[in-house]
């Protein structure tokens, strides 16, 4: 059953309205609240010679939309990735039984090491994974460790020695992971995880490596659309990797792409928050991860950023950037609420904790040049029971039925 068409606008476009003038609108048709068949999702993802993609979706997972012109934005292209990942989740077949010659002892040691790394570098997230089943928990740890190892190639202690060739070699190891031929112990943990959860697809992993390539070659972003692609690759991909492991609540009546796109929105929101928190640190490395056209419209130059000038123009600009990030967090809530109950706590914990960083930027008077916004330990601890209570609430789609 179709509802009345409505014109909607994405957080990116809504923010652009404040900087660049009124955006265009496009009509979306809202479908029913039941899960769609895998064939329907796959058809939408596959598209045609003129694929139906959403030009300005209020939520990246918003319903069916009218056909778009041949030229599409990065935001629209990423939406197509989300639809294809959702289609895989709806129609996957087992990849393989498990690793050939699987050594339970070696794998137990590999997963234990993954858990130790997660505990050391993401303590609150690690704690929140304890409610998950052992198999889901171990798989999430393995994905976390792979993502951390990938990030450290360009942002770790040896980043200065990382080349495009090194990233080529790292990406080629994914062939072995997904074929059940891991290179080392930590790859073995990931290989076992993706075998256990066949809806985990290679695409987000490879896209994350592409994000690392962007860090090697790019230090400016002309528009938010360019920055959005970067945020998707380095952070939004994590959500697409983990949703098949976390699973959707049996009582959820939401479309599967709602959950995937909510996970994408959380990754984008987290990365935007990282960018806003680290403006001064990035500037000292000669990097500006802010849309150049929006800076120009606000009357802010690169010299202002490198000098760390907290002006009225800067405060006004930051208010708009923070509003955009909060809009993505709001979208993320819709997907998080539809996950399996046992998987919701770590997601809600991440969402609530990261969103508080934006509050701290505001509390610092928008001085993210000389002051680092961080959430005090007491606030972090207070967020955990709040996240847990949110995780106990039934999926909104279930309560609407």
N, C-alpha and C positions, 0 to 999 in steps of 0.2 A: 504494500500500500504506500503510495507516494503522498507526501505532504506538500503544502504550498511552497513554491520556490522562494528562496530568500537570498538577498545580496549580503555577502559577508566579506570580511577583510582579515588578513593574517596579522600576527603581531609585527612581523617585519614591515608589512605595508602600512599598518596603523602608525608605527613609529616613523616611517617614511613620510607620512602625511604631515607630521609635525615639522619635519625638516625640509621636505621637498615639494609640498603642495598636495592637493587631493589626489588619492589613488583612483584607479579605475575600479569598477565592481564587476562581479560576474555571478550569475545565478547558479545555485546548487540545488539539487533535488534530494531531499532527505528520504532515505529508504526506511523500511520497517526496522524494528529493534531486534529482530531475530538474527541469528548467525546466518550468513550467506553461504551458499554452497561453494565448495572449492572451485568449481568450474566458473562460477560468477566472478570470484575474486581474480582468478587467473586471467579471465577474459579482459577485465578492467586493467590488469597489470600489463598484459601483452600489447594492448592498444592496436592501432591500425596505422595506415600511412599518415593519418592525421589523428594521433592519439588523443584521447580525452584526458586532459590533465588540468589540474586546478591552478588557475592563475593567481588568485588571492584567497586562499582558504583560511577561514577563521581558526580552524584547527587543521593540522596537516592531514588528518584522517577524515576530513569532511566529505562525506557522501559522493554521489555522482555529480559530474559537472559537464558543462558544455564543452565542445571541442575547442582546442586552443590553436593559435597560429603555429606555423612550422617552427619559429624560433621560440625556444622555451628558456626560462631562467634556470639557474642552478637549483633554486628552491623547488621548482616544478619537477626537475629531473630526479631529485632526491625523493620526492613523493612517489615517483614511479618505482624506485628501488624499494620503498616501504611496501607498496602493493605487491611487488614480486616476492618479497620476503614473507608477507602474509599468505600469499598463495602457496608457497612452499610449506608453511606450517599447516595449512589446511589439507595438503595432499602428499605428504612425504611417505616414502617407503624406507624400510630399514637400510642403512648404508652398508653395514656388515655386522656380523655377530659381535665381535670385539677385536682387539688387536690380535694379530696372528702370533702364536707363541706367547700369549699374555702371561706374564709373571706377576702373580698377585703381590708377592713380596716387594718387588721392585716398584710396582705401581703404588702400593701403599706408601712407600718411602717418598715417591715423587709427589703424591698428593699431600703428604705431611709437610714436605718442603714448601709447596704452594701455599698451604695454610699458614705456615710460619711467616712467609713473606707478606701475605695479606694482613696478618696480625700485626706485623711490625710497622707497615706503612699505612694501613687503613683500619685502625683499631676499632672504631665505632661500627664500621661496615662489617668487619670480621665478627664482632659480637652479634650483630643482627642476623648474620647467616646461620647462627646456631639453631634457629627454629626450623630450618629447612631439613628435608630428608638428607641422609648422608650422601647419596648419589648426586642430588642437586647441589648440595653445599660444595662437594669436592669439584664438581664441574665449574661452578662459579669461581672458585679459587684458581683453577687452572686457566680460565679465561682472563681473570684479573692479572695473573702473573705474565701471561703472554702480552697483554696490553702494556703492562709496566715495562717489560723488556723492550718492546717496540718503541715506547716513548723515550726510554733512556738512550736509544741510538742517536737521537738528535738533541736530547735535553739532559743527558747524564754526564758523568765525569769525563767520559771519552768522546763526547759529542764532536769535539773539534776534529777528530780523526774519521768521522763518519762521512762516507762519500755515497754518491748515487749507486756505485757498484756494490757497496756494502748493503744498501737497501735492496738491491736486486737479489743478492744472495739470501738475505733474510726472508724476502718474499718467496723465493723458490723453495724454502723449507716448508711452506704451507702445503706444497704438493705432497710431501711425505707425510705430513700430519693427517691430511684428509684421506690419504691412501693407506693409512695404518703403518707407515714406515718412518717413525720419528727419528730425529737427529740426535736428541739427547734426552735426559731423564725428564726435564720439564716439558719438552715437546711430547713425550710419551703420555704425560698426564692429560695434556690437551687432546691428543689423538684418541685416548680412551674416552674422554668426555664427549667429543663430537660423534664417536661411534655409538655412544649410549643415547645421544639426543640427535637423531638424524635431521631434524629441522634446522639445526645449526648449519649455516651455509658459509661457504668461503668468501662470498662477495664482501661482507662487512670487514673481514680481516684484511683483504687486499685493499679495500678503500682506506682503511686506517694507514696502511703503508704509504698510500698516495698522499695522505695528509702529512706524513713525515717528509715526503719529497717536497711538498710545498714549503715546509720550514727551511729546507736547504736552499731553496731557490727564490723565496719570496719574503719580503719584509714590509710590504705595504699592501693595502687592500682598497681598491678604488671605490667600491660600493659595498653596501651590506650584503648584496647577493653573492659577491665574491667571498666575503667573510663567512657567510652562511655555509658555503661549500666547505670551507676550512673547518668550521665547527662541526659539521656533519662528519667529516672524515676522521678527525682526531678524537671526537667524543660521542657524537650521535651514533656512530657505528657500534659502540659498546652496548647500547640498548638493543640493537638488532641482533647482536651476538647472544645476549643473555635471555631474551624473552622466551625462546624455545626451551631453555633450561628451567626457568622459573615457572612457566606454564600459566594458563588462563584458568580462572576459577570455574569449577563445574557449573556453578549457578549463574555465571555471567551470560547475559543475552546480548552483549555488545558484539559488533563486528570484530573479527580478529585483527583487522588493520587498525582499529581504534587502539588496541593495546600496543601494537608495534610502533605506531606513530606517537603515542604517548611516551614510549621509551626513547624515541628519537628526540622528542621535545625536551626531555629531561637532560639528555646529553648536550644538546645545544644550549640550554639554560645554564648548565654547569660550566660550559666552556666560555660563554659570554661573561659569566661571573668571574671566572679566572682572569679573563682579559681585563675586566674593569678593576679587579684587585691589583693586577700586576702592571699597570700602565707605567709607573716609574721604573720598575725593574726592567721591563722590556725596552723602555726608552734608553736606558743606560747601555743596552746591547745594540742600539741603533734600530730597534724594531718598533713599529706602530701598528697594533692590531685593532685599529679603529677605522671606520669608513671615511676615506679621504673626502668624498663629496659632502658628507654630513659635517665634517670638521670645517670645511670651507664655508658652508652655509652658516655655521655658527660663528664664523669670524675667528677661528682658531688656527694658527699656523703650526708647522712642525717645530719652528723655533720656540713657540710657546710651550710645546710639550717637552722638548729637550731641556728647556729652562725650568720646567716644573711650575709654571705660573697658574695659581689657583685664582682665576678671575671670575667675575659674574658670568661671563660667557661660558667659562668652563663648567661652573656649577649648573647652569641651565642645560648645557649639553649633556652632562652626566645624569641629570634627572631623566632626560629622555632615554638614555642608554639603559639605565636601571629599570625604567618602566617596561622597556622591551624585554629584558631578561625576565622580569616578573611575569609578563604575559606568557612566556614559554613555560615557566614553572607552573602556572595555572593550567595550561594545556596538559602538562605532564601528569597532573593529578588525576585526570580522567582515565589515563591508561593505567596508572599505578593501582587505582581502586578496583580494576578488573582482574588483577593477577590472582594466582593461587594465594590463599590466605597465608600459608607458611612462607611465601616468598615476598610478601608485601613489606614486612618490617624493614629489611635493609634498603628497599627502594624509598620508603617514606622517610627513613633516617637520613639518607643522602639528600633527598629533596628539602627537608626542613633545615638541615644543617647548612647546606650551601646557600639556601635563600637568606639565611641570617647574615651571610657575608655582605650582602647588599645593604642590610641595615647598618652594618658596621662602617661601610663606606660613607653612608649618610652621616653617621655619628661623628666621623672624622672630618666633617665639613667638606666632603668631596675631595679631600687632599689624598689622592692615591699616588702621589709622587714621592713624598717623604714619609708617609705613614702607611704601614701595611695593615689592611683590615683583616682581623682574625676573630674568630668566635672564641671567647673565653671557655675554659674547660667546664666551668659550672653551667654555662648555657648549653654546651654540648651534651652534658649529662642530663640536663632537664629536657632536652629534645627527644631523648630515647624513649621515655615512657609515653610522650605525646605521639611519637611515631608508632609505637606499639598499639596504642588505643586506636589510631587511625587504621592500622592493619586489621583490626578486629571487625571493622564495619563491613557489612555485606556490600557487594558490588552495586553501584547505583542502578545499573541496567536491570539487576534482579529485583530491586525494590520498586521499579517502575512498572513491572509486569502485573 
